[in-house]
Amino acid sequence: MPTSRSFASPSAMNRRLFLTATGALSLGAALSACGGDSGDSSASANPVGQADIDKAMKTPTELTFWTWVPNIAKEVALFEKKYPAIKVKIVNAGQGTPQYTKLRTALKAGSGAPDMVQIEYQAIPTFTITNSLLDLRPYGASKLKDTFVDWTWGQVSGAKGEVWAIPQDTGPMGMLYRQDIFDEHGIDVPKTWDEFAAAARKLHKADPDVYLTNLAANQPAAWHGLQWQAGAKPYVTSGDDITISVDDAASRKLGEYWGGLAKEGVIGVEPDFTDAWYAALNKGKYATWITAAWGPVFLSGSAKSTAGKWRAAPLPQWDTAKPSSGNWGGSTTAVIRSTKNPIAAAVFAQFLNTDPASARMFATEQFFFPATKALLTDAAFVGDAPAFYGGQKVNQVFADISSTVNSSFQWPPFLDQAATDWTETVGKSLADRSDTVRALGTWQSRLTTYAKDQGFTVKGG
């Protein structure tokens, strides 16, 4: 399964995390100090010439790449075969938060940072706000836009057209469900969230030991994905101005819906990715898992006793006339701005994720869900019919879902804080089966205060 399935653990971060990258400056002050621009706005007008690229790729060079992807040396070997003068040192500096923490420390020290780095979509604003990533436009990255699913390009692009990273994998959200439990209780696959709620009540009434699903109270990533699907716009950043609306109308709709089901006691709310949660999946406590495209492979390895009983479907919809989904997980390859070898590093980031053999290897070796249009329409990939899912073409289901992910969703430059505050407010309300809508207001207030303390001008909300 993709190792970038979830947000970095917020417990490892503190409220002044970003100051490790900006010294004594607040985020807003740091932004102002660099002119309010995270990159060179003229970069796209000054492309690097092909002669310079050819020269750089024939010059003996060692690059350092921080990544947590298992066995990625296989993909890197493809790059080194094409460019034998370039050697890539692979370093696992931790997954998610541990790596980001080490990266901020290195950036602050002015030494020890890698040339390239694995970075999740939601973490990109955290590093562009501190001017830490290289704009890849001068190195030809803009030409790759049509290679990737449209919404992924929006995740790696800046307000002025900068290209901050190259997409690697994705996590469009869908629903895995137990066909046997649905059949036993006469439940049809819910097409709408109203049908989903009715099914939740019906199932739990018929069997109090079984829930239609579990909405983990410790999982802000899933909540953000559901916000994404619902059309919420919790964060909109422009320079050092940010609009925070984590309790907007769409989010309150989610709060009323999921908070209501939790209060009724017809869904589970236990923490996910724990021993108890794994056991629950294996014994049939949950009839569905609201997850992402990496979920099918993960589940087949974690709930082996249920093989053949699961199927996949799109998320239930708020408006069936406008199918929509959110994204949970996925990552990119970015180049650190301080690299002494920007051409070689930029070429590596692009090759790693666009070379057909390398991209296919991510899908077949690490089981990452693709970001490239070519793989999402590849007959061998979408035609795979695993026995665990009763021979269903699960990849095709999620490939279709990927085309419905909204392209306008944005992340804040302080996601770790947002995740921490969500867990302590909204997540707690789910765990306590209390007022989730009220908890959204508390989350909004806490984030607004935090952003102001960091020097942002907070609008809206």
Rosetta blueprint (number, residue, H / E / L):
1 M L
2 P L
3 T L
4 S L
5 R L
6 S L
7 F L
8 A L
9 S L
10 P H
11 S H
12 A H
13 M L
14 N L
15 R L
16 R L
17 L L
18 F L
19 L H
20 T H
21 A H
22 T H
23 G L
24 A L
25 L L
26 S L
27 L H
28 G H
29 A H
30 A H
31 L H
32 S H
33 A H
34 C L
35 G L
36 G L
37 D L
38 S L
39 G L
40 D L
41 S L
42 S L
43 A H
44 S H
45 A H
46 N L
47 P L
48 V L
49 G L
50 Q H
51 A H
52 D H
53 I H
54 D H
55 K H
56 A H
57 M H
58 K L
59 T L
60 P L
61 T E
62 E E
63 L E
64 T E
65 F E
66 W E
67 T L
68 W L
69 V L
70 P L
71 N L
72 I L
73 A H
74 K H
75 E H
76 V H
77 A H
78 L H
79 F H
80 E H
81 K H
82 K H
83 Y L
84 P L
85 A L
86 I E
87 K E
88 V E
89 K E
90 I E
91 V E
92 N L
93 A L
94 G L
95 Q L
96 G L
97 T H
98 P H
99 Q H
100 Y H
101 T H
102 K H
103 L H
104 R H
105 T H
106 A H
107 L H
108 K H
109 A H
110 G L
111 S L
112 G L
113 A L
114 P L
115 D L
116 M E
117 V E
118 Q E
119 I E
120 E E
121 Y H
122 Q H
123 A H
124 I H
125 P H
126 T H
127 F H
128 T H
129 I L
130 T L
131 N L
132 S L
133 L E
134 L L
135 D L
136 L L
137 R H
138 P H
139 Y H
140 G L
141 A H
142 S H
143 K H
144 L H
145 K H
146 D H
147 T H
148 F E
149 V L
150 D H
151 W H
152 T H
153 W H
154 G H
155 Q H
156 V H
157 S E
158 G L
159 A L
160 K L
161 G L
162 E L
163 V E
164 W L
165 A L
166 I E
167 P E
168 Q L
169 D E
170 T L
171 G L
172 P E
173 M E
174 G E
175 M E
176 L E
177 Y E
178 R E
179 Q H
180 D H
181 I H
182 F H
183 D H
184 E H
185 H L
186 G L
187 I L
188 D L
189 V L
190 P L
191 K L
192 T E
193 W H
194 D H
195 E H
196 F H
197 A H
198 A H
199 A H
200 A H
201 R H
202 K H
203 L H
204 H H
205 K H
206 A H
207 D L
208 P L
209 D L
210 V L
211 Y E
212 L L
213 T L
214 N E
215 L L
216 A L
217 A L
218 N L
219 Q L
220 P H
221 A H
222 A H
223 W H
224 H H
225 G H
226 L H
227 Q H
228 W H
229 Q H
230 A H
231 G L
232 A L
233 K L
234 P L
235 Y E
236 V E
237 T E
238 S E
239 G L
240 D L
241 D E
242 I E
243 T E
244 I E
245 S L
246 V L
247 D L
248 D L
249 A H
250 A H
251 S H
252 R H
253 K H
254 L H
255 G H
256 E H
257 Y H
258 W H
259 G H
260 G H
261 L H
262 A H
263 K H
264 E H
265 G L
266 V L
267 I L
268 G E
269 V L
270 E L
271 P L
272 D L
273 F L
274 T L
275 D H
276 A H
277 W H
278 Y H
279 A H
280 A H
281 L H
282 N H
283 K H
284 G L
285 K L
286 Y E
287 A L
288 T E
289 W E
290 I E
291 T E
292 A E
293 A L
294 W L
295 G H
296 P H
297 V H
298 F H
299 L H
300 S H
301 G H
302 S H
303 A L
304 K H
305 S H
306 T H
307 A L
308 G L
309 K L
310 W E
311 R E
312 A E
313 A E
314 P E
315 L L
316 P L
317 Q E
318 W L
319 D L
320 T L
321 A L
322 K L
323 P L
324 S L
325 S E
326 G L
327 N E
328 W L
329 G L
330 G L
331 S E
332 T E
333 T E
334 A E
335 V E
336 I E
337 R L
338 S L
339 T L
340 K L
341 N L
342 P H
343 I H
344 A H
345 A H
346 A H
347 V H
348 F H
349 A H
350 Q H
351 F H
352 L H
353 N H
354 T H
355 D L
356 P H
357 A H
358 S H
359 A H
360 R H
361 M H
362 F H
363 A H
364 T H
365 E L
366 Q L
367 F L
368 F L
369 F L
370 P E
371 A L
372 T E
373 K H
374 A H
375 L H
376 L H
377 T L
378 D L
379 A H
380 A H
381 F H
382 V H
383 G L
384 D L
385 A L
386 P L
387 A H
388 F H
389 Y H
390 G L
391 G L
392 Q L
393 K L
394 V H
395 N H
396 Q H
397 V H
398 F H
399 A H
400 D H
401 I H
402 S H
403 S L
404 T L
405 V E
406 N L
407 S L
408 S L
409 F L
410 Q L
411 W L
412 P L
413 P L
414 F L
415 L H
416 D H
417 Q H
418 A H
419 A H
420 T H
421 D H
422 W H
423 T H
424 E H
425 T H
426 V H
427 G H
428 K H
429 S H
430 L H
431 A H
432 D H
433 R L
434 S L
435 D L
436 T H
437 V H
438 R H
439 A H
440 L H
441 G H
442 T H
443 W H
444 Q H
445 S H
446 R H
447 L H
448 T H
449 T H
450 Y H
451 A H
452 K H
453 D H
454 Q L
455 G L
456 F L
457 T E
458 V E
459 K E
460 G L
461 G L
